[in-house]
């Protein structure tokens, strides 16, 4: 009789034990938002989240990033700044201003997008930083995306582009 009671207790405990691994996997499963794309980040109080989780740590300003561009080139960085502009067609890029120099933020694997009305909001971005030359045609394309058609027609030469390829973004609410 004791054997049956112990077996019953073990079976009851096993059946009622929470499936933490399965529940955790479901909670972390990426979702596909119909407008903003793939979101796998956990919710963070006070922030709207996009893409993957943004690690904790001290974020740098755009000015600090640009002042040390060669040091950070090709490295993962954490940057916090107000958004200057967002692609008005799809939300597939945004820009920060660093004392007159523009830093473009693109989204890793084109997996997620920003709300088109996010300009002015503060963003916390986890990204790989790159510096490269951008053609006049590409500059004109971006200006067209911003709705700056007359300005786009005046572009005649390329510039150095500072780009953050973001894996995760938080927008302060």
C-alpha positions in Angstrom: 0.0 0.0 0.0 2.8 2.4 0.8 4.4 1.7 -2.6 1.2 2.7 -4.4 0.9 5.9 -2.3 4.5 7.0 -3.0 4.1 6.2 -6.7 0.9 8.2 -6.8 2.6 11.2 -5.1 5.5 11.1 -7.5 3.1 10.9 -10.5 0.9 13.7 -9.2 4.0 15.9 -8.5 5.3 15.3 -12.0 2.0 16.1 -13.6 1.5 19.3 -11.7 5.1 20.6 -11.9 5.4 23.7 -14.1 7.1 23.2 -17.4 9.5 26.1 -16.9 11.7 25.4 -20.0 8.7 25.1 -22.3 7.0 28.2 -20.8 10.2 30.2 -21.0 10.7 29.2 -24.7 7.1 30.3 -25.5 7.6 33.6 -23.6 10.8 34.2 -25.6 9.5 33.1 -29.0 9.7 35.9 -31.5 6.5 37.5 -32.6 5.9 39.1 -36.0 4.2 42.4 -35.6 2.2 43.2 -38.8 3.6 46.8 -39.0 7.0 46.7 -37.2 8.3 43.2 -38.1 10.1 40.6 -35.9 10.2 41.4 -32.2 11.9 39.0 -29.8 12.7 41.4 -27.0 11.1 41.2 -23.7 8.9 44.1 -22.6 10.7 46.8 -20.7 8.8 49.2 -18.5 8.8 52.8 -19.9 10.0 51.6 -23.4 8.5 50.3 -26.6 10.8 47.4 -27.8 11.7 46.4 -31.4 13.9 43.6 -32.6 16.1 41.7 -30.1 16.8 42.5 -26.4 19.0 45.5 -25.8 21.6 44.6 -23.2 21.9 46.6 -20.0 24.8 49.0 -19.7 25.9 52.6 -20.0 24.9 54.0 -23.4 27.1 56.6 -25.2 25.9 59.7 -27.0 26.1 60.1 -30.7 28.8 62.8 -30.2 31.0 60.3 -28.2 30.5 57.7 -30.9 31.5 60.0 -33.7 34.5 61.5 -31.8 35.8 57.9 -31.5 34.6 56.6 -34.9 37.8 54.6 -35.7 37.9 53.0 -32.2 34.2 51.8 -32.5 34.3 50.9 -36.2 33.1 47.3 -36.6 32.2 47.0 -32.9 28.9 46.5 -31.1 27.9 49.7 -29.3 25.0 50.9 -27.1 23.9 54.4 -28.1 21.1 56.6 -26.8 19.9 59.7 -28.7 16.8 61.5 -29.9 15.6 60.4 -33.3 16.1 63.1 -36.0 14.1 61.5 -38.9 12.5 58.2 -39.8 11.9 56.7 -43.3 8.4 57.8 -44.1 7.7 55.0 -46.6 8.2 52.0 -44.3 10.1 53.0 -41.1 13.1 51.0 -42.4 15.8 53.4 -41.1 16.1 56.4 -38.8 18.8 59.0 -38.2 20.5 60.7 -35.2 22.2 64.0 -35.3 25.7 64.3 -33.8 26.6 68.0 -33.9 25.7 68.3 -37.6 26.9 64.9 -38.6 24.2 62.4 -39.4 24.3 58.8 -38.1 21.9 56.4 -40.0 20.4 53.5 -38.1 19.4 50.5 -40.2 17.8 47.3 -38.8 19.7 44.0 -38.9 18.5 41.6 -41.6 15.6 44.1 -42.4 13.8 42.2 -39.6 12.0 45.1 -37.9 11.0 48.8 -38.5 10.3 51.9 -36.5 7.0 53.8 -36.3 7.0 56.5 -39.0 6.1 59.1 -36.4 9.0 58.3 -34.0 11.1 61.4 -34.8 11.8 63.3 -31.7 11.5 60.3 -29.4 14.6 59.0 -27.6 16.0 55.7 -28.8 18.3 53.3 -27.1 20.1 51.2 -29.8 22.2 48.1 -29.7 24.1 48.0 -33.0 27.2 47.3 -34.9 28.9 50.6 -36.0 30.3 51.0 -39.5 31.8 53.9 -41.5 31.7 53.8 -45.3 31.3 56.0 -48.4 27.8 56.6 -49.7 27.1 57.4 -53.3 25.2 60.4 -54.5 22.4 58.1 -55.8 22.0 56.5 -52.3 21.9 59.9 -50.7 19.2 61.0 -53.1 17.2 57.8 -52.4 17.2 58.5 -48.7 16.1 62.1 -49.2 13.3 60.8 -51.4 12.3 58.4 -48.6 12.1 61.5 -46.3 9.9 63.3 -48.7 12.6 65.8 -49.5 12.3 65.7 -53.3 13.8 69.0 -54.2 16.8 68.4 -52.0 17.3 65.0 -53.6 17.5 66.6 -57.1 20.5 68.8 -55.9 22.7 65.9 -54.7 25.8 65.6 -56.9 28.5 63.8 -54.8 28.8 61.1 -52.2 29.7 61.5 -48.5 31.1 59.4 -45.6 28.2 57.6 -43.9 28.1 56.6 -40.3 25.8 53.7 -39.9 24.5 51.7 -36.9 23.2 48.2 -37.9 20.7 47.7 -35.0 19.7 44.3 -33.6 17.5 45.8 -31.0 15.9 49.2 -30.3 14.0 50.7 -27.4 11.9 53.8 -27.8 11.2 55.8 -24.6 7.4 56.1 -24.1 
